[in-house]
Amino acid sequence: MVEFICPKCGQKEFWKTGDNRLKCKKCRYLFTPKENPFRISEKTLKEIVSEFLLEHSTNIILERVKISKYKLLKILSILRILMTKDVVESFEGKIKIDEDYFKKEIEKILKNKKPEKLPQKNKKEFIGIFCDEKKCYAKILPEITRKDLKFFLKNKVLFPKSENWQGQIALVWRDSIYRLTKPKQKVDNLSVFWGYLKMKLSEKGGIRKEKLPFYLGEYCWRFNNRKKSLKEKEKNLLDILLKYFQCQNFQVK
């Protein structure tokens, strides 16, 4: 059972009014508690999480779990979003290059070109991969042209150097990977992750552009938790999902 929380102060103790509203004992905020939007039990959520971790298709999950396709797709979308957030919050690689920095460097490359002669940007985006010894993180980076990419890779001095650097960086463009840091060994974490990511993306066949960041988040989460047992992963994901409902002031029965 997930308790309600006050949407104003986060308190968990309330008075119940005659019209079934709750009044916070701390800040006196009066509100109507929201119901679990999916109207499903915690047991059903556990089943969905388990089937999802086993990478069963939507159709197979629908056969095994009594739930509408609409609700299932909504829950799977939320799971991918939460997995992405969990990866970002847990990643501790000493990354010295962020999206803002990347944009500024590209602007430097293009600053001497006349606006009317700027090349058209490619529709396909870059994927940036950042890895330390234990975890990997992949995200969509700003679009740049192939010409810019070649120039950027040729002038790697644009990337800041740090004696404390402990990870690896690479760019992925049209299924090809461009390493921006020299691997310390023949097979490192980035190489293993890229092989895994490439396989997973190819298995999907095609992913909508707006959904790609969340699939990247899912595969990063799966890769970073690959050494955990299925039971441990189920518990972790379910805890994340229930916490999300709690923060949204939902109740799971």
KOLSE-492417 format. One record per residue (C-alpha): residue number from 0; x, y, z. Coordinates in steps of 0.001 Angstrom, whole numbers. Example, Ala and Ser with C-alpha at 12.3 -4.5 7.8 and 13.67 -1.06 7.14 Angstrom:
<pts>
[pt 0 [12300 -4500 7800]];
[pt 1 [13670 -1060 7140]];
</pts>
This chain:
<pts>
[pt 0 [0 0 0]];
[pt 1 [1379 3392 -968]];
[pt 2 [416 6218 1369]];
[pt 3 [-929 9536 189]];
[pt 4 [1299 12559 574]];
[pt 5 [349 16183 798]];
[pt 6 [959 17787 -2636]];
[pt 7 [1910 21047 -889]];
[pt 8 [4281 20071 1949]];
[pt 9 [4851 16308 1541]];
[pt 10 [3383 15434 4947]];
[pt 11 [1761 11988 5318]];
[pt 12 [-709 12618 8151]];
[pt 13 [-4244 13850 7416]];
[pt 14 [-7749 14386 8689]];
[pt 15 [-10499 12959 6531]];
[pt 16 [-13449 15278 5850]];
[pt 17 [-17088 14324 5431]];
[pt 18 [-16845 14727 1642]];
[pt 19 [-13921 12251 1434]];
[pt 20 [-11261 14917 1040]];
[pt 21 [-8033 14989 3059]];
[pt 22 [-6742 17868 5159]];
[pt 23 [-3036 17954 5929]];
[pt 24 [-2297 18046 9672]];
[pt 25 [816 20126 9094]];
[pt 26 [-91 22838 6552]];
[pt 27 [-3905 22445 6634]];
[pt 28 [-4016 22027 2849]];
[pt 29 [-7325 20533 1722]];
[pt 30 [-7347 18319 -1357]];
[pt 31 [-9095 15425 -3050]];
[pt 32 [-6794 12369 -3137]];
[pt 33 [-6196 11143 -6664]];
[pt 34 [-6764 7528 -7459]];
[pt 35 [-4258 5288 -9196]];
[pt 36 [-4858 6332 -12840]];
[pt 37 [-4465 2733 -14037]];
[pt 38 [-6864 1275 -11444]];
[pt 39 [-4737 -1851 -11095]];
[pt 40 [-3315 -3667 -8084]];
[pt 41 [293 -3779 -6943]];
[pt 42 [267 -7492 -7802]];
[pt 43 [-557 -6671 -11442]];
[pt 44 [2175 -4024 -11508]];
[pt 45 [4658 -6649 -10301]];
[pt 46 [3605 -8974 -13099]];
[pt 47 [4044 -6224 -15705]];
[pt 48 [7491 -5285 -14362]];
[pt 49 [8548 -8946 -14404]];
[pt 50 [7357 -9493 -17992]];
[pt 51 [8978 -6221 -19070]];
[pt 52 [12351 -7205 -17583]];
[pt 53 [12157 -10534 -19418]];
[pt 54 [11793 -8429 -22606]];
[pt 55 [8556 -10043 -23641]];
[pt 56 [6637 -8318 -26402]];
[pt 57 [3555 -6210 -25739]];
[pt 58 [1330 -8927 -27202]];
[pt 59 [2794 -11611 -24938]];
[pt 60 [2384 -9400 -21856]];
[pt 61 [-1231 -8732 -22823]];
[pt 62 [-1849 -12477 -23058]];
[pt 63 [-420 -13102 -19595]];
[pt 64 [-1594 -9988 -17739]];
[pt 65 [-5230 -8981 -17781]];
[pt 66 [-4907 -5324 -18695]];
[pt 67 [-5889 -3128 -21624]];
[pt 68 [-3309 -2360 -24277]];
[pt 69 [-3712 1375 -23627]];
[pt 70 [-2873 1005 -19921]];
[pt 71 [21 -1341 -20635]];
[pt 72 [1640 1034 -23135]];
[pt 73 [1228 3906 -20667]];
[pt 74 [2898 1937 -17878]];
[pt 75 [5767 827 -20138]];
[pt 76 [6328 4450 -21196]];
[pt 77 [6470 5546 -17555]];
[pt 78 [8873 2705 -16751]];
[pt 79 [11279 3796 -19521]];
[pt 80 [11136 7413 -18370]];
[pt 81 [11850 6406 -14774]];
[pt 82 [14688 4094 -15848]];
[pt 83 [16241 6970 -17793]];
[pt 84 [16008 9239 -14763]];
[pt 85 [17474 6537 -12524]];
[pt 86 [20488 6117 -14841]];
[pt 87 [21153 9867 -14926]];
[pt 88 [20941 10187 -11137]];
[pt 89 [23195 7181 -10459]];
[pt 90 [25856 7874 -13082]];
[pt 91 [29102 9049 -11480]];
[pt 92 [31463 9216 -14443]];
[pt 93 [33653 12299 -14471]];
[pt 94 [32178 13723 -17644]];
[pt 95 [33791 16983 -18680]];
[pt 96 [31671 17506 -21773]];
[pt 97 [28017 18476 -21499]];
[pt 98 [25461 19446 -24108]];
[pt 99 [25977 23208 -23646]];
[pt 100 [29723 22812 -24090]];
[pt 101 [29195 20717 -27202]];
[pt 102 [26942 23389 -28730]];
[pt 103 [29463 26135 -28014]];
[pt 104 [32260 24189 -29682]];
[pt 105 [30167 23625 -32785]];
[pt 106 [29415 27351 -32872]];
[pt 107 [33164 27994 -32830]];
[pt 108 [33587 25682 -35799]];
[pt 109 [30910 27504 -37762]];
[pt 110 [31586 31082 -36652]];
[pt 111 [33592 32040 -39759]];
[pt 112 [30999 30742 -42209]];
[pt 113 [28431 33074 -43736]];
[pt 114 [24869 32304 -42574]];
[pt 115 [23561 31828 -46099]];
[pt 116 [26235 29213 -46773]];
[pt 117 [25722 27161 -43635]];
[pt 118 [25192 23498 -44551]];
[pt 119 [21819 21952 -43836]];
[pt 120 [21686 19923 -40652]];
[pt 121 [21153 16212 -40951]];
[pt 122 [17872 14894 -39655]];
[pt 123 [19545 12010 -37865]];
[pt 124 [20891 12870 -34438]];
[pt 125 [24086 11905 -32666]];
[pt 126 [24197 9636 -29666]];
[pt 127 [26810 10441 -27071]];
[pt 128 [28114 7516 -24994]];
[pt 129 [29866 8112 -21693]];
[pt 130 [31296 5227 -19667]];
[pt 131 [33312 4742 -16541]];
[pt 132 [34610 1417 -15289]];
[pt 133 [31203 225 -14054]];
[pt 134 [28402 2144 -15760]];
[pt 135 [27458 3594 -19113]];
[pt 136 [25201 6457 -20079]];
[pt 137 [23910 7324 -23545]];
[pt 138 [22030 10450 -24592]];
[pt 139 [20967 12355 -27667]];
[pt 140 [23326 15214 -28562]];
[pt 141 [22615 18296 -30714]];
[pt 142 [22520 17730 -34456]];
[pt 143 [25638 18626 -36432]];
[pt 144 [26645 17941 -40006]];
[pt 145 [28946 15174 -41219]];
[pt 146 [31464 17854 -42241]];
[pt 147 [31373 19295 -38737]];
[pt 148 [31878 15834 -37273]];
[pt 149 [35029 15221 -39312]];
[pt 150 [36419 18595 -38315]];
[pt 151 [35495 18035 -34699]];
[pt 152 [37156 14627 -34537]];
[pt 153 [40240 15901 -36328]];
[pt 154 [40654 18640 -33721]];
[pt 155 [40178 16691 -30535]];
[pt 156 [42086 19378 -28675]];
[pt 157 [38688 21064 -28371]];
[pt 158 [37884 18565 -25662]];
[pt 159 [39244 19572 -22252]];
[pt 160 [42033 17411 -20900]];
[pt 161 [41906 16230 -17313]];
[pt 162 [44330 14110 -15345]];
[pt 163 [41366 12934 -13278]];
[pt 164 [39502 11559 -16275]];
[pt 165 [38297 8039 -15494]];
[pt 166 [35933 7256 -18341]];
[pt 167 [35459 6926 -22080]];
[pt 168 [33555 9068 -24589]];
[pt 169 [32254 8203 -28034]];
[pt 170 [29857 9576 -30633]];
[pt 171 [27513 7376 -32647]];
[pt 172 [26430 8541 -36098]];
[pt 173 [24511 6406 -38580]];
[pt 174 [25375 3174 -36729]];
[pt 175 [29094 4009 -36703]];
[pt 176 [30972 4783 -33510]];
[pt 177 [33697 7431 -33211]];
[pt 178 [35791 7103 -30066]];
[pt 179 [36991 10383 -28595]];
[pt 180 [39111 8844 -25855]];
[pt 181 [41736 6172 -26202]];
[pt 182 [40758 2886 -24516]];
[pt 183 [43040 1766 -21717]];
[pt 184 [42564 -1860 -22711]];
[pt 185 [41514 -3814 -25799]];
[pt 186 [37991 -4511 -24559]];
[pt 187 [36654 -1877 -22169]];
[pt 188 [33199 -1090 -20804]];
[pt 189 [32378 1240 -23689]];
[pt 190 [33130 -1452 -26284]];
[pt 191 [30916 -3963 -24487]];
[pt 192 [28117 -1421 -24061]];
[pt 193 [28250 -320 -27698]];
[pt 194 [27938 -3940 -28841]];
[pt 195 [24937 -4386 -26538]];
[pt 196 [23290 -1094 -27555]];
[pt 197 [23787 -1721 -31266]];
[pt 198 [22190 -5164 -30944]];
[pt 199 [19199 -3836 -28976]];
[pt 200 [18518 -937 -31340]];
[pt 201 [18757 -3200 -34399]];
[pt 202 [16294 -5644 -32803]];
[pt 203 [13740 -2841 -32557]];
[pt 204 [13908 -2222 -36287]];
[pt 205 [12784 1346 -35924]];
[pt 206 [12099 3695 -33010]];
[pt 207 [10260 6995 -33178]];
[pt 208 [12597 9953 -32778]];
[pt 209 [10772 11322 -29737]];
[pt 210 [10912 7889 -28043]];
[pt 211 [14609 7194 -28668]];
[pt 212 [15934 8970 -25514]];
[pt 213 [13773 6731 -23325]];
[pt 214 [14811 3524 -25093]];
[pt 215 [18419 4619 -24594]];
[pt 216 [17619 5118 -20920]];
[pt 217 [16063 1654 -20723]];
[pt 218 [19055 -66 -22342]];
[pt 219 [21508 1861 -20165]];
[pt 220 [19574 779 -17071]];
[pt 221 [19484 -2851 -18207]];
[pt 222 [23204 -2824 -19013]];
[pt 223 [24213 -1148 -15752]];
[pt 224 [22098 -3609 -13735]];
[pt 225 [22971 -6709 -15778]];
[pt 226 [24818 -8390 -12909]];
[pt 227 [21829 -8205 -10576]];
[pt 228 [19378 -11067 -10268]];
[pt 229 [15945 -10831 -11859]];
[pt 230 [14404 -10585 -8396]];
[pt 231 [16661 -7664 -7465]];
[pt 232 [15860 -5827 -10689]];
[pt 233 [12140 -6449 -10238]];
[pt 234 [12277 -4975 -6734]];
[pt 235 [14293 -1950 -7879]];
[pt 236 [11949 -1136 -10759]];
[pt 237 [8801 -1688 -8720]];
[pt 238 [10142 564 -5948]];
[pt 239 [10863 3290 -8510]];
[pt 240 [7366 2933 -9989]];
[pt 241 [5597 2976 -6608]];
[pt 242 [7631 5990 -5516]];
[pt 243 [6537 7757 -8691]];
[pt 244 [2872 7062 -7880]];
[pt 245 [3435 8319 -4343]];
[pt 246 [5000 11568 -5551]];
[pt 247 [2108 12028 -7972]];
[pt 248 [-320 11534 -5072]];
[pt 249 [-1663 8259 -6518]];
[pt 250 [-2581 5180 -4521]];
[pt 251 [-1787 1605 -5455]];
[pt 252 [-4138 -860 -3768]];
</pts>
